[in-house]
């Protein structure tokens, strides 16, 4: 996002301020992400793009006692995440994922940094580390049907959102039953359940 690249460089001190300034409905997006994890067993959770732990904290509150493995490209951001007992690792989304199986994989405002081919590849790798019947909750910026709904600032070449229907199709192609649970403008939350092989 524009401010993230130009002004704040995703520093922990300014991250939450930046998200509130540039992502309309940030708090609602976070709540809907956590809500989409409910109703499924989640003893083991993998989070892609932990940041400062905003999403992790909300998800763990709904799954007490769950073991969290969290990935982020920034060691500085992970150091600021207050997630006692979590296994936090510096890694990019393009890197191999930790060995599963995980009951739940969550990602909020991270996957849009991958192009379409990168998203399809990641979805396949997520399916491979999920337990049968496991859930993937993806919350992110999308290309909305109505261009007037594109209100979240994006930096060309850095922010690479795709259409929701394309992402649902890619998820289906790698073995998920996927459905949006919340869509507001250019933000969406998708709940995807891994089909049994």
N, C-alpha and C positions, 0 to 999 in steps of 0.2 A: 504494500500500500504506500501511497505517496510519502506521507510523513515518516513511515518506518524506514524507507530507504534514504530519504534526504535529510531529515532532521534528527531522528532518534536512533537510527541504526539498531532498532530492537534492543535497546538497553533496558535492563530490568527496572530501573528507577522510573522510566517514562512509559513502559509498555501499557499498563492499564489505562493511564491517561490518554494515550494514543488511541487505544481501542475504543474508548468511550467517545472520543472526538470524531473518529473516522468511520466507525461501524454503527450505523443506526440500528438500534435494537440489540446492542451487544449483550446486555444483561438477559434479555428475553432469549436470545440465541443460546447463551450458556445454560439457562434453565431448561430449554427445550432439548438441548443435547443430553443433559443428565436425565431428563424424563424419558427419553427414548431408550435408555439403558434398563429401565425398570421392567420387571416381569420375566426376567430370564436369570438363571443362575450365573453368578459371576465371581467365582472364587479366585480366578486369575485374569488380570486385566493388562492389556498392552495399550499404551497411549502413544500416538504418533504426533509429535510436536507439542511437548509439554509446556513450553514457555515458562511462565512463572507459577504454573500449577493451578490456574483458575478453574479449568475444566476438571482436572484431577480431583480437586477438593470436593466439588459438587458430586462427581460420580462416586467417589469413595463414601460420601455421606449416605448414599443410597445403597451401598454394598459394604456394610461394615465387616471388617475382617478380611476383605479381599487383598490379595497380593498384587501390587502394581509394579509393572515394568514400564518405564517411561523413556522415550527417545526425544532428543532435540539436537539440532545442529550446533547450538550455542552452549558452551560450558558455563558461560556467565549467566545465562537464563536459568539453567538447571541449578546453579549454586543459589539462586534466589528463591527457588521453589521450596516451600516449606511442606515437605511430604515425608514425615518420619517413617522409616522402614521401607521406603520405596527403593527399587533398584533403578537408578537413573543413569542413563548412558548417553554419551555424545555420539550421535549418528545422524546421517542424512536420510531422507525418505528413500533415496536411491540405493542405499546400502542394504545388505542382507538383513532380514528381520531376525530377531531372537527366535530360538527354537521354541515351538509351542509344545503342546497345544494350549491356547488361551481360550477362555470362555467368552471374552469380550474384547474387542478392539475398538478404540475410540480415537477420533481425530477431529479437532475443531480449529478452523482457520489456518490450516497448514497445507493441505493437498492441492490447493489452487496454485501453488508455486510450481507444480509439475505440468508439462504439456499433456495433450491428450494421450499420446503413447505412454508417457510416464505414469499417468493415472491408471491406464489399463494394466500396465505391468504391476503397479503397486497393488491394485485390487486382486490380481491373481496371487501375489505373494501373501496378502492378508488372508485370502481363502485357505492357503496352504498351512498357515500357522493356527487357524481356528479349529477348535473341536467341532465335530459334527453337531449341527444344530446351534453352533455358536453365533454370536451377533457382532456385526460391524456397524457402528454408528458414525456416520460421516456428516459433519456440519461445516458448511463452507460458503464462500462467495460463488455465485453461479452467473452465467449469462442469462438474464431474464427474457421471457417472451416479449415483453414490452420494453423497448430501449429506455423509456422514461423511468423505469424502475431500477436502472443501473445507477445507484447513488453512492455506492462504496468506492472511494478513490482507488484506482488501480494504476500501477506503474507498468507501462508496456515493456515486455520482455522479462519482467520479474513476477508480476501477477498474471496468471494464465487461466482464468476461470473458463469453464465449459458449460454448455447447456445441461440442465437437469436431466432431460430425456436421454441425452447421450450417455451420461454417467450411469443412469439406471440400466441402460442397455449393456454397457461394459460390465457392470456388476453381474447382470444375468448371464453373460457369456462365460464368466469364470466360476459360476456355481452358486450365485446368491439369488434368493427371493428378496427383492428390494422394493421399498415403497417410501415415498416422502411422508414424514409425519408432521412437518411444519415448513411452510414457505412464506416468506415475507419479502416482497420486492426482489432483491438480488442475493438473498440469503436463504439457505435451505438446510434442513436436517433430514437425513435419510437413514432408515433402519433397514439393515440387510441381514438376513438369516442365511447361514451356510446350509445348503442342501446336503443331505447324506450322500456319500459317494457310492 
